[in-house]
Amino acid sequence: MTTTSSTTGSISSAGIGSGLDVKSIISSLMAVEAQPLTLLQNKAGTVQTEISAVGQIQSLTSTLSDKAHALSSKSLWTQTTSSSADPTVVTADTSGGTAASGDYSVSVQQLAQGQTVTSSIAAGAALSQGTLTIQLGTWSSDGATPPTTSFYNASSAAVSISIGAGDTSLSAIRDKINGANAGVSASIISDANGSRLSLRSTTTGAANGFKITATETTDDNHANTGLSALSFDATTGAANSQLTLNQYALNAKATVNGIDIESATNKLSNISDGLSLTLLKKSATPVDVNVSADTATMQKAITDFVSAYSSLQSYISLQTKYDSSTAATAGTARHDSPLQGDPSIVGFQNSLRSVVTTTSSTSSMFSRLSDLGIAVQKDGTLSVANATKMTSALAHPDELSKLFTTYGSTNENTGIAVRFATMADNATGVNGALFSRSDGLKGELSRNQKQQDDMQTHLDATQARLTAQYQALDTTMSKMNALSSYVTQQVALMQKA
């Protein structure tokens, strides 16, 4: 009974009763069965590497497109820059990009400023109640200071500010003025003599002078505490001007190439097509201002394009090259570049190279990139190999514009940058060479994954079948071993009898 019990237990686990290493047998068989799956997985890794390589080529091509589009923009070749012989007196701005090249002689006789007046009342004093009326306008001086005539040409409606019982301190009056939008700002300024109320035009220019009329609700008979202490009228003979005049509102006055210019601000906008001048101080002598083609920006656009083209060419060459050093030798496997021999990628690279070497008839001075000092290197990249040629070419932005920006019906009469931009956009666009190649590889990867899934399902079923078969074999062999042992025991007993 003990033996039978032991035998029964031994056949409950595959291989134990029979002595067979069932686990090892099944593992070896499954390793053979799984070889096609391993091949699929290796292929998937290869395809994924190809997808990544094509994706990087697409990215570099998009960068090339951006740089080519920048070169093909007509506005690039009309950009100008400016310089001033004395930027402490006047600065120039051509940021609008349309200023014509030229030289300008600028003299500054007067800067624009706002009117400023100051009270003589300490900031702690309280004034009487009433109304302040502020009127903007121009003081007529006939060239004299102070004005010899009157206040005229009111530039806006007068603004009345009510000063009530709780508004009679200078700080409260300051806040009331600042909140009235009267074209005048108020502040309290402290100096060695105490604190004063200062009033200033919010905008420069002669038309932004101001006068202040004070109407007191009650008169305390003290000029320095009544609201009339804040009145101002600069007209000669006026008895009601209590504020101290610090400066009149003035227009800027300058002479540009012998022409007198007057402006309410110190920025002379669009003084010449696209040119603005900012006046900073008076000048005893004229200051020269120069406007010329912005060759630095133009050259940077060219070198950026050269760099983008070279980066793309280098990467494509790296991904498509055949490296003889990795060719198969005894015991060594060959490793091709991910896109080695790929017709779509190699064809695209050759198309790019053809644009570099072909000519364009759009300019009378330049027909190819080499005319600008740009040379093709042995590895297919570009470089600015002749700085003298480049500098000479940049002196003719109109001709460079024709070389790069012209749209034509054939390659020959189409600008080089336009051709590059079109080729790059087509390659990365839907149904373009790069888009289609990437799409095809992604489809291949998807199909590969489906094959892997199907193969894994097959392997799982095979392993289950083999396990069941070997378990059955193990059970049968275990029973046979038990029977053999029993017969042997019986024969031995019979022999003893």
C-alpha positions as CSV (number, residue, x, y, z in Angstrom):
1,M,0.0,0.0,0.0
2,T,2.8,2.4,0.8
3,T,4.3,1.8,-2.7
4,T,1.0,2.3,-4.4
5,S,0.4,5.6,-2.6
6,S,3.9,6.8,-3.5
7,T,3.3,5.9,-7.2
8,T,0.0,7.7,-7.3
9,G,1.6,10.9,-6.0
10,S,4.5,10.7,-8.4
11,I,2.3,10.9,-11.5
12,S,0.5,14.0,-10.4
13,S,3.4,16.2,-11.6
14,A,4.7,16.1,-15.1
15,G,8.1,14.4,-15.3
16,I,8.3,13.3,-11.7
17,G,6.9,9.9,-12.2
18,S,8.6,9.2,-15.5
19,G,11.9,10.8,-14.7
20,L,11.6,12.9,-17.9
21,D,12.8,16.6,-17.8
22,V,9.5,17.8,-19.3
23,K,10.1,21.5,-18.6
24,S,13.4,21.5,-20.4
25,I,12.0,19.5,-23.3
26,I,9.0,21.9,-23.7
27,S,11.4,24.9,-23.3
28,S,13.7,23.6,-26.1
29,L,10.8,22.9,-28.4
30,M,9.2,26.4,-27.8
31,A,12.6,28.1,-28.5
32,V,12.5,26.6,-32.0
33,E,8.8,27.5,-32.4
34,A,9.5,31.1,-31.3
35,Q,12.3,31.8,-33.9
36,P,9.8,33.4,-36.4
37,L,8.6,35.7,-33.6
38,T,12.2,36.8,-32.8
39,L,12.7,37.6,-36.4
40,L,9.6,39.7,-36.4
41,Q,10.7,41.6,-33.3
42,N,14.1,42.3,-34.8
43,K,12.5,43.5,-37.9
44,A,10.2,45.8,-35.9
45,G,13.2,47.3,-34.2
46,T,14.8,48.0,-37.6
47,V,11.6,49.6,-38.9
48,Q,11.3,51.8,-35.8
49,T,14.9,53.0,-36.3
50,E,14.0,53.8,-39.9
51,I,10.9,55.7,-38.8
52,S,13.0,57.8,-36.4
53,A,15.6,58.5,-39.1
54,V,12.9,59.6,-41.6
55,G,11.3,61.7,-38.9
56,Q,14.5,63.5,-38.2
57,I,14.9,64.1,-42.0
58,Q,11.4,65.6,-42.1
59,S,12.3,67.9,-39.2
60,L,15.5,69.1,-40.8
61,T,13.7,69.6,-44.1
62,S,11.1,71.7,-42.3
63,T,13.9,73.9,-40.9
64,L,15.4,74.2,-44.4
65,S,11.9,75.2,-45.7
66,D,11.7,78.0,-43.0
67,K,15.2,79.3,-44.0
68,A,14.4,79.1,-47.7
69,H,11.1,81.0,-47.2
70,A,13.0,83.7,-45.3
71,L,15.3,84.1,-48.2
72,S,12.4,84.2,-50.7
73,S,10.7,87.1,-48.8
74,K,11.1,90.3,-50.8
75,S,10.9,92.3,-47.5
76,L,14.2,90.8,-46.4
77,W,16.0,92.5,-49.3
78,T,14.5,95.9,-48.7
79,Q,15.4,96.0,-45.0
80,T,17.5,98.9,-43.9
81,T,19.5,99.9,-40.8
82,S,20.5,103.3,-39.5
83,S,23.3,104.9,-37.6
84,S,23.8,108.3,-35.9
85,A,27.2,110.0,-35.7
86,D,26.1,111.2,-32.2
87,P,23.4,109.0,-30.6
88,T,23.4,111.3,-27.6
89,V,21.7,113.9,-29.7
90,V,19.6,112.0,-32.1
91,T,18.9,108.3,-32.8
92,A,17.3,106.8,-35.9
93,D,14.9,103.9,-36.4
94,T,14.1,102.0,-39.6
95,S,12.3,99.1,-37.9
96,G,9.4,99.5,-40.4
97,G,11.8,98.1,-43.0
98,T,10.8,100.5,-45.8
99,A,13.2,103.4,-45.3
100,A,15.2,104.3,-48.4
101,S,18.9,104.4,-48.1
102,G,20.4,107.9,-47.8
103,D,22.2,110.4,-45.6
104,Y,20.6,113.0,-43.4
105,S,22.0,116.1,-41.6
106,V,20.1,116.8,-38.4
107,S,20.3,119.8,-36.2
108,V,18.2,120.0,-32.9
109,Q,17.3,123.6,-31.8
110,Q,14.7,122.7,-29.2
111,L,13.2,119.6,-27.5
112,A,9.5,119.1,-26.9
113,Q,8.4,119.4,-23.3
114,G,5.3,119.7,-21.2
115,Q,4.4,122.7,-19.0
116,T,5.3,122.4,-15.3
117,V,4.2,124.6,-12.4
118,T,4.8,124.3,-8.7
119,S,2.9,125.6,-5.7
120,S,4.5,127.4,-2.7
121,I,2.2,125.8,-0.2
122,A,3.5,123.2,2.2
123,A,1.8,119.8,1.7
124,G,0.4,119.8,5.2
125,A,-1.7,122.9,4.6
126,A,-5.5,122.8,3.9
127,L,-7.0,125.0,1.3
128,S,-10.5,126.4,1.0
129,Q,-13.3,124.7,-0.9
130,G,-14.3,125.6,-4.4
131,T,-13.6,124.6,-8.1
132,L,-10.5,124.3,-10.1
133,T,-10.9,124.7,-13.9
134,I,-8.1,123.4,-16.1
135,Q,-7.9,124.4,-19.7
136,L,-5.3,123.1,-22.2
137,G,-4.0,125.3,-25.0
138,T,-1.1,127.2,-26.4
139,W,0.6,130.2,-24.9
140,S,1.3,132.8,-27.6
141,S,4.8,134.2,-27.0
142,D,5.8,135.6,-30.3
143,G,9.2,134.3,-29.5
144,A,9.3,135.9,-26.1
145,T,9.4,134.3,-22.6
146,P,7.2,134.9,-20.7
147,P,4.4,135.2,-23.2
148,T,3.6,138.7,-24.3
149,T,0.1,138.0,-25.6
150,S,-2.5,135.5,-24.5
151,F,-3.6,131.9,-24.1
152,Y,-5.3,130.6,-27.3
153,N,-6.2,127.6,-29.4
154,A,-7.7,125.6,-26.6
155,S,-6.9,121.9,-27.6
156,S,-9.7,120.4,-25.5
157,A,-12.7,121.4,-23.4
158,A,-12.0,122.8,-20.0
159,V,-12.3,120.4,-17.1
160,S,-13.8,121.5,-13.8
161,I,-12.8,119.8,-10.6
162,S,-14.9,120.3,-7.5
163,I,-13.0,120.6,-4.2
164,G,-15.3,119.7,-1.3
165,A,-15.0,119.7,2.5
166,G,-13.0,116.5,2.5
167,D,-10.7,117.4,-0.4
168,T,-8.9,120.5,0.8
169,S,-5.5,119.0,1.6
170,L,-2.9,119.0,-1.1
171,S,-2.7,115.2,-1.2
172,A,-6.5,115.1,-1.7
173,I,-6.4,117.8,-4.4
174,R,-3.6,115.9,-6.1
175,D,-5.7,112.8,-6.3
176,K,-8.7,114.7,-7.6
177,I,-6.6,116.3,-10.4
178,N,-5.1,112.9,-11.3
179,G,-8.6,111.3,-11.5
180,A,-10.1,114.1,-13.6
181,N,-8.4,113.2,-16.9
182,A,-7.7,116.9,-17.6
183,G,-4.4,116.4,-19.4
184,V,-2.5,117.4,-16.3
185,S,-0.8,115.2,-13.7
186,A,-0.2,116.2,-10.1
187,S,2.4,115.0,-7.6
188,I,3.8,116.2,-4.3
189,I,7.6,116.8,-4.4
190,S,9.7,117.4,-1.4
191,D,12.9,119.4,-1.3
192,A,15.0,121.1,1.4
193,N,12.4,123.8,1.7
194,G,9.5,121.4,2.3
195,S,6.8,119.8,0.2
196,R,5.1,121.3,-2.8
197,L,2.4,120.4,-5.3
198,S,3.8,120.0,-8.8
199,L,1.5,120.0,-11.9
200,R,2.7,118.8,-15.3
201,S,1.2,118.3,-18.8
202,T,0.7,114.6,-19.4
203,T,1.7,115.1,-23.0
204,T,4.5,117.2,-24.5
205,G,4.0,119.9,-27.1
206,A,3.1,123.6,-27.2
207,A,-0.6,122.8,-27.6
208,N,-0.5,121.1,-24.1
209,G,0.2,124.2,-22.1
210,F,-2.5,124.9,-19.5
211,K,-4.0,127.6,-17.3
212,I,-5.8,127.0,-14.0
213,T,-8.7,129.1,-12.8
214,A,-9.7,128.8,-9.1
215,T,-13.1,129.7,-7.8
216,E,-13.4,129.7,-4.0
217,T,-16.7,128.9,-2.3
218,T,-15.6,130.9,0.7
219,D,-12.8,133.4,0.7
220,D,-10.6,133.3,3.8
221,N,-8.8,136.5,2.8
222,H,-5.4,134.6,2.7
223,A,-3.9,134.1,-0.7
224,N,-1.6,131.3,0.5
225,T,-4.4,129.2,2.0
226,G,-7.3,129.9,-0.4
227,L,-7.9,127.7,-3.4
228,S,-6.8,130.6,-5.5
229,A,-3.2,129.7,-4.5
230,L,-3.4,127.0,-7.2
231,S,-4.4,129.4,-10.0
232,F,-2.1,129.9,-12.9
233,D,-2.3,132.4,-15.9
234,A,1.0,133.3,-17.5
235,T,-0.4,136.2,-19.5
236,T,1.5,139.4,-18.8
237,G,-0.2,141.5,-16.2
238,A,-2.4,138.8,-14.8
239,A,-2.7,139.2,-11.0
240,N,-4.1,135.7,-10.3
241,S,-1.1,133.6,-11.1
242,Q,0.0,132.1,-7.8
243,L,1.8,129.0,-9.0
244,T,5.5,129.2,-10.1
245,L,6.2,128.5,-13.7
246,N,9.0,126.0,-14.1
247,Q,8.8,125.5,-17.9
248,Y,6.5,126.2,-20.8
249,A,5.0,123.5,-23.0
250,L,7.1,123.5,-26.2
251,N,7.3,121.7,-29.5
252,A,10.5,120.1,-30.7
253,K,12.3,122.0,-33.4
254,A,14.9,120.5,-35.7
255,T,16.3,120.9,-39.1
256,V,16.6,117.9,-41.4
257,N,18.6,118.3,-44.6
258,G,17.9,122.1,-44.4
259,I,14.2,121.7,-43.8
260,D,12.7,123.1,-40.6
261,I,10.7,120.5,-38.7
262,E,8.4,121.0,-35.7
263,S,6.8,118.3,-33.6
264,A,4.7,118.0,-30.5
265,T,6.9,115.1,-29.4
266,N,10.7,114.3,-29.6
267,K,10.0,111.5,-32.0
268,L,9.8,112.6,-35.6
269,S,7.8,109.7,-37.0
270,N,8.2,108.8,-40.7
271,I,10.2,111.9,-41.3
272,S,11.3,110.2,-44.5
273,D,9.7,106.9,-45.9
274,G,10.1,104.5,-43.0
275,L,12.6,106.6,-41.1
276,S,11.9,108.0,-37.6
277,L,14.2,110.2,-35.6
278,T,14.3,110.6,-31.8
279,L,15.7,113.9,-30.5
280,L,17.5,113.6,-27.2
281,K,19.2,117.0,-26.7
282,K,20.0,120.3,-28.5
283,S,23.0,120.3,-30.8
284,A,25.4,123.1,-31.6
285,T,26.4,121.4,-34.9
286,P,24.5,119.1,-37.3
287,V,24.6,115.3,-36.7
288,D,24.9,113.0,-39.6
289,V,22.4,110.1,-39.8
290,N,22.9,107.3,-42.3
291,V,20.4,104.8,-43.6
292,S,21.7,101.9,-45.6
293,A,20.8,98.3,-46.6
294,D,20.7,95.9,-43.6
295,T,23.4,93.6,-45.0
296,A,24.0,92.0,-41.7
297,T,20.4,90.7,-41.6
298,M,20.6,89.6,-45.2
299,Q,23.9,87.8,-44.7
300,K,22.6,86.0,-41.6
301,A,19.6,84.8,-43.6
302,I,21.9,83.4,-46.2
303,T,24.2,81.7,-43.7
304,D,21.2,80.3,-41.8
305,F,20.0,78.7,-45.1
306,V,23.5,77.3,-45.8
307,S,23.6,75.8,-42.3
308,A,20.1,74.3,-42.6
309,Y,20.9,72.8,-46.0
310,S,24.2,71.4,-44.7
311,S,22.7,69.8,-41.6
312,L,20.1,68.1,-43.7
313,Q,22.6,66.8,-46.2
314,S,24.9,65.5,-43.5
315,Y,22.2,63.6,-41.7
316,I,20.8,62.0,-44.9
317,S,24.4,61.0,-45.9
318,L,24.9,59.5,-42.4
319,Q,21.6,57.5,-42.6
320,T,22.0,56.2,-46.2
321,K,25.8,55.5,-46.4
322,Y,27.4,52.1,-46.9
323,D,30.2,51.8,-44.4
324,S,32.8,49.3,-45.7
325,S,34.3,49.1,-42.3
326,T,31.2,47.2,-41.2
327,A,31.1,44.8,-44.1
328,A,30.9,41.1,-43.2
329,T,34.2,39.5,-42.4
330,A,35.0,36.2,-40.8
331,G,32.9,36.1,-37.6
332,T,31.7,39.7,-38.0
333,A,28.2,40.8,-39.0
334,R,27.6,43.6,-41.4
335,H,25.6,46.6,-40.2
336,D,24.1,48.9,-42.8
337,S,22.9,52.5,-42.0
338,P,19.2,52.6,-41.3
339,L,18.2,54.0,-44.7
340,Q,21.1,52.6,-46.8
341,G,19.9,52.4,-50.4
342,D,16.4,53.8,-49.6
343,P,15.3,55.1,-53.1
344,S,12.9,57.7,-51.7
345,I,15.5,59.3,-49.4
346,V,18.4,59.1,-51.8
347,G,16.2,60.5,-54.6
348,F,15.2,63.5,-52.4
349,Q,18.8,64.2,-51.5
350,N,19.8,64.2,-55.2
351,S,17.0,66.6,-56.0
352,L,18.3,69.0,-53.4
353,R,21.8,68.8,-54.8
354,S,20.6,69.5,-58.3
355,V,19.1,72.9,-57.2
356,V,22.5,73.9,-55.8
357,T,24.3,73.3,-59.1
358,T,21.7,74.5,-61.6
359,T,21.5,78.1,-62.7
360,S,18.8,80.8,-62.5
361,S,18.2,83.5,-65.1
362,T,16.3,85.8,-62.7
363,S,19.2,88.1,-61.9
364,S,21.5,89.9,-64.4
365,M,24.4,89.7,-61.9
366,F,24.1,86.3,-60.2
367,S,23.0,83.0,-61.6
368,R,24.0,80.4,-59.0
369,L,25.0,80.2,-55.3
370,S,28.7,80.0,-56.2
371,D,28.4,83.6,-57.5
372,L,27.9,84.6,-53.8
373,G,31.0,82.7,-52.6
374,I,29.0,79.6,-51.5
375,A,30.8,76.4,-52.4
376,V,29.8,72.7,-52.4
377,Q,32.1,70.7,-50.1
378,K,33.2,67.1,-50.8
379,D,30.6,65.7,-48.4
380,G,27.8,67.6,-50.3
381,T,27.4,70.3,-47.7
382,L,27.6,74.0,-48.4
383,S,29.9,76.7,-46.9
384,V,30.6,80.3,-47.5
385,A,34.1,79.8,-48.9
386,N,34.7,83.2,-50.4
387,A,33.9,86.1,-48.0
388,T,35.0,88.7,-50.5
389,K,32.4,87.4,-53.0
390,M,29.7,87.4,-50.4
391,T,30.5,91.0,-49.3
392,S,30.5,92.1,-52.9
393,A,27.1,90.4,-53.6
394,L,25.5,92.0,-50.5
395,A,26.2,95.4,-52.0
396,H,23.4,94.6,-54.6
397,P,20.3,93.6,-52.6
398,D,18.0,94.2,-55.6
399,E,19.9,91.6,-57.6
400,L,20.0,89.2,-54.7
401,S,16.2,89.6,-54.3
402,K,15.8,88.6,-57.9
403,L,18.1,85.6,-57.5
404,F,16.2,84.3,-54.5
405,T,12.6,85.6,-54.6
406,T,11.4,85.4,-58.2
407,Y,8.4,83.2,-59.0
408,G,8.6,81.8,-62.6
409,S,7.0,79.2,-64.8
410,T,10.2,77.1,-65.2
411,N,13.1,76.3,-62.9
412,E,15.4,78.5,-64.9
413,N,13.3,81.6,-64.3
414,T,12.4,80.8,-60.7
415,G,14.4,82.1,-57.8
416,I,16.7,79.7,-56.0
417,A,15.1,80.1,-52.6
418,V,11.7,79.7,-54.0
419,R,12.7,76.4,-55.6
420,F,14.2,75.1,-52.3
421,A,11.1,76.2,-50.4
422,T,8.8,74.5,-52.8
423,M,10.8,71.3,-52.9
424,A,11.0,71.1,-49.1
425,D,7.3,71.8,-48.7
426,N,6.3,69.3,-51.3
427,A,8.5,66.6,-49.7
428,T,7.1,67.1,-46.2
429,G,3.5,67.7,-47.4
430,V,0.8,65.0,-47.7
431,N,1.8,62.5,-50.4
432,G,5.3,64.0,-50.5
433,A,8.3,61.8,-50.7
434,L,9.2,62.0,-47.0
435,F,5.6,61.9,-45.8
436,S,4.9,58.8,-48.0
437,R,8.0,57.1,-46.8
438,S,7.2,57.7,-43.2
439,D,3.6,56.6,-43.7
440,G,4.7,53.4,-45.4
441,L,7.1,52.5,-42.6
442,K,4.4,53.1,-40.0
443,G,2.1,50.8,-42.0
444,E,4.8,48.2,-42.1
445,L,5.3,48.5,-38.3
446,S,1.6,48.1,-37.8
447,R,1.5,44.9,-39.9
448,N,4.5,43.6,-38.1
449,Q,2.8,44.0,-34.8
450,K,-0.3,42.2,-36.0
451,Q,2.0,39.3,-37.2
452,Q,3.7,39.3,-33.7
453,D,0.3,39.1,-32.0
454,D,-0.8,36.2,-34.2
455,M,2.4,34.4,-33.7
456,Q,2.2,34.9,-29.9
457,T,-1.3,33.4,-30.0
458,H,0.0,30.4,-31.9
459,L,2.9,30.0,-29.5
460,D,0.6,30.1,-26.5
461,A,-1.6,27.4,-28.0
462,T,1.4,25.3,-29.0
463,Q,2.9,25.5,-25.5
464,A,-0.4,24.5,-24.0
465,R,-0.7,21.5,-26.3
466,L,2.8,20.3,-25.7
467,T,2.4,20.7,-22.0
468,A,-0.8,18.6,-22.1
469,Q,0.8,15.9,-24.3
470,Y,3.9,15.6,-22.1
471,Q,1.8,15.5,-18.9
472,A,-0.2,12.6,-20.4
473,L,3.0,10.8,-21.5
474,D,4.4,11.3,-18.0
475,T,1.2,9.9,-16.4
476,T,1.3,6.9,-18.7
477,M,5.0,6.2,-18.1
478,S,4.5,6.5,-14.4
479,K,1.7,3.9,-14.4
480,M,3.9,1.6,-16.5
481,N,6.8,2.0,-14.1
482,A,4.5,1.2,-11.2
483,L,3.1,-1.9,-13.0
484,S,6.7,-3.0,-13.8
485,S,7.7,-2.6,-10.1
486,Y,4.7,-4.6,-9.0
487,V,5.4,-7.5,-11.4
488,T,9.0,-7.6,-10.3
489,Q,7.9,-7.8,-6.7
490,Q,5.5,-10.7,-7.5
491,V,8.1,-12.6,-9.4
492,A,10.5,-12.3,-6.5
493,L,8.0,-13.6,-4.1
494,M,7.2,-16.5,-6.3
495,Q,10.9,-17.4,-6.5
496,K,11.2,-17.4,-2.7
497,A,8.2,-19.7,-2.5
